[in-house]
Amino acid sequence: MDTATIIEHLDAEISRLQQAKAVLGGTDVRKGPGRPKASNAISKSVAVKLTKRVMTEEGKKKIALAQKARWAKVRKAAKKAENTGNTVEKAIKSTAASASPKAIKKAAKT
């Protein structure tokens, strides 16, 4: 007997033993077409406990300072508009537009 024949006989014997074990154990090892059925251990998902997201004091201070700077910029534009005779709404819109990325791109093109 050559090596390939011996390996073929061993594979057949292993397959036969696996089928016998499945019959005795109560599970079916046969592989058929389609997706295999999930076992109980795999199909049950683990519940993930959601944690509440908390902002640090440093983060709160940073946001507060940024907002105060924005309002100061608006107030400064409104005060400047009063002195030059423009309406306050125009000054606020121009201030808000100057901070947007689109306005910066437009200004760079012209």
C-alpha positions, 0 to 999 in steps of 0.5 A, spaced: 500 500 500 502 506 498 501 512 503 496 516 499 491 509 500 493 509 507 491 516 509 485 515 505 483 509 509 485 513 516 480 519 513 474 514 512 475 511 519 476 518 522 469 520 519 466 513 521 468 514 528 466 521 529 459 519 526 458 514 531 460 519 537 455 524 534 450 518 535 452 516 542 453 523 544 446 526 541 449 531 536 449 531 529 456 532 526 454 531 518 455 537 514 450 539 509 448 545 505 447 552 508 449 556 514 450 552 520 446 553 526 449 557 532 450 553 538 447 556 545 453 558 547 455 562 541 448 565 540 447 568 546 450 575 546 453 578 553 449 584 555 454 591 555 452 595 561 452 602 558 456 607 562 454 615 563 459 619 560 461 625 564 465 631 562 471 633 566 471 640 570 477 642 565 472 640 559 466 644 562 471 650 563 474 650 556 467 650 553 465 656 557 471 660 555 470 659 548 462 660 548 464 667 552 469 669 547 464 668 541 459 672 545 464 677 546 465 677 539 458 678 537 457 684 542 464 687 539 461 687 532 454 690 535 457 695 538 462 697 532 455 697 528 452 702 532 458 706 531 458 706 524 451 706 523 450 699 520 444 695 523 446 690 529 443 684 525 448 685 519 454 686 524 452 679 527 451 675 521 457 678 518 461 676 525 458 669 524 459 668 517 467 670 518 467 664 523 465 659 518 469 655 514 465 657 507 466 664 509 473 663 509 474 659 503 470 665 499 474 670 502 480 666 500 478 666 492 476 673 492 
